[in-house]
Amino acid sequence: MSADIWFLVLAAVLMVVTGLLVMAETAIGRVSRSHIEELAREDVRGAARLLVVLGDRPRYVNVLLFLSTTCSVTATVLVSYVGVANLSTDLQWPVWTALLLIVVIMVVISYVVLGVAPRTLGRQHADRIALRSAGVARLLAGVLSPLATLLILVGNLITPGKGYREGPFATQAEFRELVDIAGDEDLIEDDERQMIHSVFELGDTYVREVMVPRTEMVFIERHKSLRQALSLGLRSGFSRIPVIGENADDVIGLVYLKDVVRRVFENRDAEQSETVESLMRPTYMVPDSKQVDELLRDMQAARTHMAIVVDEYGGTAGLVTIEDLLEEIVGEIDDEYDTAAPEVAPLEDGSFRVSARMQVDDFADLIDVDIDGEDEGVDTVLGLMAKRLGRVPIPGAVVDVDGWRLRAEEASGRRNRIGSVLAVRLAPDTDEVQDDEHE
């Protein structure tokens, strides 16, 4: 019987040690490195040791987790041995009944002593606990780190998938959870929390998902004059325009509106005598399968603000600007004058101002014409205008559709996209004139 008592005492000690290890693990995983650096500058005791631990946080967390798991399992085995031996022998309980009682007791103890209490204390007093446990963590890591690393490698070998080189304990998912906890506790604002999550998602986002598609790109041919380039830039609102050769898949450069303005200012005759090709800059090409975070770093290093996106066949898929990439982090960047316009705004003269993104079928029902979006191969009103014009509409572009004249209105937003289209019913004599012109 004395041996059983010693086993229970040892189990109790192991449970206490497990709680301390869990508390230290939680504190080290939660503490802020920048805050500890400030404490180190103030010569706070233990701050220098803790900075060493934070420099390789996964290693120390893995060791603490390994030890806490070992202690808790050992304590559970000891209690189970003593309980089953005494209950089944002395009290003649069935073995399964004894095991069931021990499981219930150990679950309650583990949940309270190892789950709730130490983790709560580790979060509430993270700095203090981490400072005091840094020395012990370094000592334990020096002895047991190779064993913990070996077990992680074994676990990765038997686990389907890639696995984690440093173990699954200091992962991106846990950091995201910490961000959510900080948001719930009002330590950071909701928009800051969304921004942090967006940074993580950059690695899972491809250029094709954020680019301006080819159908919305505004091009200029290489042989166009500087005056035509200046006019296109002013009308479209774009300061950088791709220059094409034979077709849209042959992007040979970029023309900057400021280069055109400077050249025309220096030589007034250049606006008619010189072509776009003489002022264009080289293009920066990227595949549409490139990840956004890599492209952002590359564009920063190359000091370029626009890149032409190509597909797997080498054709032009679209373009992307550094602002498009930043929008993935901070959200949509709107012009200060942008307002949320209704999709349909009836006017007094019987015409309509509709959103350029309005569905073609809904627009056809609105003006009572026979237009089918599937037959046209387009989805929006602006897409319908682009198909009838044969090019991307810019402000002021006009097209007649079944007795209605559609006019693209002023562009808005950072991308200078056409936001609305004015639909005006044509007079009967106007329809006849239009028919004669087509003949």
Secondary structure as GFF3:
##gff-version 3
##sequence-region A 1 439
A	DSSP	alpha_helix	2	30	.	.	.	ID=ss1
A	DSSP	alpha_helix	33	41	.	.	.	ID=ss2
A	DSSP	alpha_helix	47	55	.	.	.	ID=ss3
A	DSSP	alpha_helix	57	89	.	.	.	ID=ss4
A	DSSP	alpha_helix	95	109	.	.	.	ID=ss5
A	DSSP	pi_helix	110	116	.	.	.	ID=ss6
A	DSSP	alpha_helix	117	124	.	.	.	ID=ss7
A	DSSP	alpha_helix	126	158	.	.	.	ID=ss8
A	DSSP	alpha_helix	172	184	.	.	.	ID=ss9
A	DSSP	alpha_helix	190	201	.	.	.	ID=ss10
A	DSSP	three_ten_helix	202	204	.	.	.	ID=ss11
A	DSSP	alpha_helix	207	210	.	.	.	ID=ss12
A	DSSP	beta_strand	212	213	.	.	.	ID=ss13
A	DSSP	three_ten_helix	214	216	.	.	.	ID=ss14
A	DSSP	beta_strand	220	221	.	.	.	ID=ss15
A	DSSP	alpha_helix	226	236	.	.	.	ID=ss16
A	DSSP	beta_strand	240	244	.	.	.	ID=ss17
A	DSSP	beta_strand	251	256	.	.	.	ID=ss18
A	DSSP	alpha_helix	257	266	.	.	.	ID=ss19
A	DSSP	alpha_helix	270	273	.	.	.	ID=ss20
A	DSSP	three_ten_helix	276	278	.	.	.	ID=ss21
A	DSSP	beta_strand	285	287	.	.	.	ID=ss22
A	DSSP	alpha_helix	292	302	.	.	.	ID=ss23
A	DSSP	beta_strand	306	310	.	.	.	ID=ss24
A	DSSP	beta_strand	316	321	.	.	.	ID=ss25
A	DSSP	alpha_helix	322	330	.	.	.	ID=ss26
A	DSSP	beta_strand	344	346	.	.	.	ID=ss27
A	DSSP	beta_strand	352	355	.	.	.	ID=ss28
A	DSSP	alpha_helix	360	367	.	.	.	ID=ss29
A	DSSP	alpha_helix	373	376	.	.	.	ID=ss30
A	DSSP	alpha_helix	381	389	.	.	.	ID=ss31
A	DSSP	beta_strand	398	401	.	.	.	ID=ss32
A	DSSP	beta_strand	404	408	.	.	.	ID=ss33
A	DSSP	beta_strand	411	412	.	.	.	ID=ss34
A	DSSP	beta_strand	417	418	.	.	.	ID=ss35
A	DSSP	beta_strand	420	425	.	.	.	ID=ss36
A	DSSP	alpha_helix	428	438	.	.	.	ID=ss37
###
